[in-house]
Amino acid sequence: MKKTNISSNKSFGFVFFIVFILIALYPLLNDENIRLWSLLVSLVFLILGLLNSKILNPLNNLWHKFGLLLNKIISPMIMGIIFFFIVTPIGIFMRILKKDLLNLKYNNKKTYWIEKKGPKSRMKNQF
């Protein structure tokens, strides 16, 4: 498996500072009090992120491993959903209409080569 790069402790600290500051300030939308515990945690992450502290290494590694786990679970699910709900119905619809867009049907011709009609390609005005 290809090795992935882990983010720096600085960016990890800033991201979690933003997450916890949003959690702390969210109650203000409903005219409630600020969540002090979340505000304190966000300040700790900000300070450790600014110092680029080695204290964030274990949390950063844990977060990275959690992301890799989600990648192994979510990506196949999304690809399966796309295949079974988009590609499969289109294939069934094409079979109902008896379309062979890729010319995969067997025929008794000597060759499957498709003769090109019209001029050969020119290298003028490529872009």
C-alpha positions as CSV (number, residue, x, y, z in Angstrom):
1,M,0.0,0.0,0.0
2,K,1.2,3.5,-0.8
3,K,2.5,5.4,2.2
4,T,0.6,8.6,2.9
5,N,2.0,11.7,4.4
6,I,0.7,12.8,7.7
7,S,-0.1,16.5,8.2
8,S,2.1,18.7,10.4
9,N,1.3,19.2,14.1
10,K,0.8,22.9,13.4
11,S,-2.0,22.4,10.8
12,F,-3.5,19.6,13.0
13,G,-3.7,22.0,15.9
14,F,-5.2,24.8,13.9
15,V,-7.9,22.5,12.4
16,F,-8.9,21.2,15.9
17,F,-8.8,24.8,17.2
18,I,-11.4,25.8,14.6
19,V,-13.5,22.7,15.3
20,F,-13.7,23.3,19.0
21,I,-14.1,27.1,18.7
22,L,-17.1,26.4,16.5
23,I,-18.5,23.9,19.0
24,A,-18.0,26.6,21.8
25,L,-19.7,29.4,19.8
26,Y,-22.6,27.4,18.3
27,P,-24.9,27.9,21.3
28,L,-24.8,31.7,20.6
29,L,-27.1,31.1,17.6
30,N,-29.8,30.0,20.0
31,D,-29.1,32.7,22.6
32,E,-27.5,30.3,25.0
33,N,-24.2,30.4,26.9
34,I,-20.8,29.6,25.4
35,R,-19.5,26.2,26.1
36,L,-16.5,26.9,28.3
37,W,-15.0,23.4,28.1
38,S,-14.8,23.6,24.3
39,L,-13.4,27.1,24.4
40,L,-10.6,25.9,26.7
41,V,-9.9,22.8,24.5
42,S,-9.7,25.1,21.5
43,L,-7.3,27.4,23.2
44,V,-5.1,24.4,24.1
45,F,-5.0,23.3,20.5
46,L,-4.3,26.8,19.3
47,I,-1.3,27.2,21.7
48,L,0.1,23.7,20.9
49,G,-0.4,24.3,17.2
50,L,1.4,27.6,17.3
51,L,4.3,26.0,19.2
52,N,4.3,23.1,16.8
53,S,4.4,20.9,19.9
54,K,5.4,17.3,19.9
55,I,2.5,16.7,22.3
56,L,0.2,16.6,19.3
57,N,2.1,13.7,17.6
58,P,0.0,10.9,19.2
59,L,-3.3,12.7,18.4
60,N,-2.2,13.5,14.9
61,N,-1.2,9.9,14.3
62,L,-4.5,8.6,15.7
63,W,-6.4,11.1,13.5
64,H,-4.5,10.0,10.5
65,K,-5.2,6.3,11.2
66,F,-8.9,7.1,11.7
67,G,-8.9,8.8,8.2
68,L,-7.3,5.8,6.6
69,L,-9.9,3.5,8.3
70,L,-12.7,5.7,6.9
71,N,-11.1,5.6,3.5
72,K,-11.2,1.8,3.5
73,I,-14.8,1.8,4.5
74,I,-16.4,4.8,2.8
75,S,-14.7,4.7,-0.6
76,P,-15.9,1.2,-1.6
77,M,-19.4,2.0,-0.3
78,I,-19.6,5.2,-2.5
79,M,-18.2,3.3,-5.5
80,G,-20.8,0.6,-5.0
81,I,-23.6,3.1,-4.7
82,I,-22.5,4.8,-7.9
83,F,-22.2,1.5,-9.7
84,F,-25.5,0.0,-8.6
85,F,-27.6,3.1,-8.8
86,I,-26.1,4.9,-11.8
87,V,-24.1,2.5,-14.1
88,T,-26.3,-0.6,-13.7
89,P,-29.6,1.2,-14.6
90,I,-28.0,2.8,-17.6
91,G,-26.8,-0.6,-18.7
92,I,-30.2,-2.1,-18.3
93,F,-31.8,0.8,-20.1
94,M,-29.3,0.3,-23.0
95,R,-30.1,-3.4,-23.2
96,I,-33.8,-2.6,-23.3
97,L,-33.2,-0.2,-26.2
98,K,-30.9,-2.9,-27.8
99,K,-28.0,-0.4,-28.1
100,D,-24.5,-1.7,-28.5
101,L,-22.4,1.5,-28.0
102,L,-19.1,-0.4,-27.7
103,N,-19.8,-2.7,-30.7
104,L,-19.3,-5.8,-28.5
105,K,-21.9,-8.0,-30.3
106,Y,-20.5,-10.9,-32.2
107,N,-20.8,-10.8,-36.0
108,N,-19.6,-13.0,-38.8
109,K,-17.4,-10.4,-40.5
110,K,-13.8,-11.3,-41.3
111,T,-12.4,-8.4,-39.2
112,Y,-13.6,-6.0,-36.5
113,W,-11.5,-3.2,-38.0
114,I,-13.4,0.0,-38.5
115,E,-12.5,1.9,-41.6
116,K,-12.1,5.6,-41.0
117,K,-13.9,7.9,-43.5
118,G,-12.8,11.4,-44.1
119,P,-9.4,13.0,-44.0
120,K,-6.5,11.7,-42.0
121,S,-5.8,13.8,-38.9
122,R,-3.9,17.0,-39.3
123,M,-1.6,18.5,-36.7
124,K,-2.9,22.0,-37.4
125,N,-4.8,23.9,-34.7
126,Q,-4.4,21.3,-32.1
127,F,-5.6,23.5,-29.3
